Amino acid sequence: MQSFEVTEISIGAALLGMSPLPGLNGDFTADIEEILNWNPTTIISLTEKKEMEDLGMRDFHFLMAKENILWLHFPIKDFGIVDKQRETLWGTISKSVHQKINEGSRVLVHQRAVLRLLQHSVHSVHMDLL
């Protein structure tokens, strides 16, 4: 079993963290503790609701609100593409993320398939910062 890990990229004073979904490797509670220890101000979930629920994340947004962590949901279907309507939603999320990055905050992005997450996140954040 693989351990839960947050991979970080520095963006000025801010940190962009990337991780698998909590619970993916079987220990949801331990994974949540790792997330909280990383101390994010914002979490972006790129996974569909059903995938999250299958891993015990049904109340994830309530848990994050309780910890005063902003939770943003931008689900991307496995091997799917982002259509024009979804691009509009990403624009709204991107503005919030830019604000957090400019403040030097920690922003965590997670998804079930970490490789896909890395590809999408790095490309999106890089393009948004240009």
N, C-alpha and C positions, 0 to 999 in steps of 0.2 A: 504494500500500500504506500502510495506517495504521500509525503507530508504537505500540509498547506503552506504556501509561501507567497509573499507579496514581492513582486519584482518592481523595482523603483527606477524612474527616470527623472533626473533633475531638470527643472525648467525654471531657471533663475533661482529664486529663493523657494519656489514651490516644488512639491514632489508629486509626480503622477505614478500611482501604483497600479499594478495589474495582477490579478489573481484568478484562480478558478472559482467557481461558485462554492460557498460554504456548504459542507455536507456531501460534496461530490465524492470524497474519499471515505465517507462513512461516519465522520464524527462532526456533526453540525455544531455542537456546543463548543468544542475545542477550536473549530475554525472561526466561529464568531469571536471567541476570546482573542485569537490572533489578529483579526480585523480591528477589534477595539484597541488592542495593544499598539497597532500601527498608528492609531489616532487620526483617522480621516475626518475631514469636515464635510466631505461630500462623497457619495457612492453612486456610481452609474451602473445599473444592471442592463446588460445587453442580451438578456435571455428571455425567452417567452415565459409567460406566467405559468403555464402548465409544467414546464421544465423546473421552474423554481419550486412549485408546489410538490412535485415528485421528490424533491430533496429535503422537504420539511421547511421550506421558506415561505409558507403561506402568510405568516405574520411578520415577515422581514421588515416591511416598511414601518410597522408599529414599533418594532424593536429599535430601529434606527432613530425614529422620532423620539423615543424615550431617552436615547443617548445624545440627543440634540445633533444628529448627523442628517444633513440634507440627503434625501434619496431621490434619484432621478431614474426613470425607467424608459429605456429605448430598446425595446425588444427587436432582435434581428433573427428571423427564421434561419435554421440551419441551412447553409449553402444558399441563402436567399440574397437578394439585392435590395438596396434601399431605393424606393420609388420617390417621385417628386413630393408626394404628400409627407412622407417620412423625412425627406430632406428639410422640409419646413419645420418639423418638430425638432430635428437635430439643430437647426439654427437657434431655436429657443434654448435648448440645453447647452449649446456651445457658448452662448452669451453668459450663462450662469457659471460655466466652467472657466471661462476667461476671467471673470470677476474673481473667482476663487484663486486662480493661478496668479493673477496680479496682486492679490493679497498675500501671496506666499503660503497658501494653504496646502493641505494634503488631499488629493483627489484620487479615490480608488475606483477602478473600472474592473468589473468582473463579468465572466461569461463561462459557459460550460466548456467550450473548446478554446483553450488558452491561445493556441496558435492563431486561430481566427481573430480572437480578441486582440492579440498583439498587432496583427496586420491592420485591422480596422482602426484601432485606437491610435497607433503611431501615425498612420496616414492622415486620419481626421484631425488630430491635434496639430500635426505638422502643417497641414494645409490651412487650418484655421489661423495659425500663428503667422503665416506669411503675409 
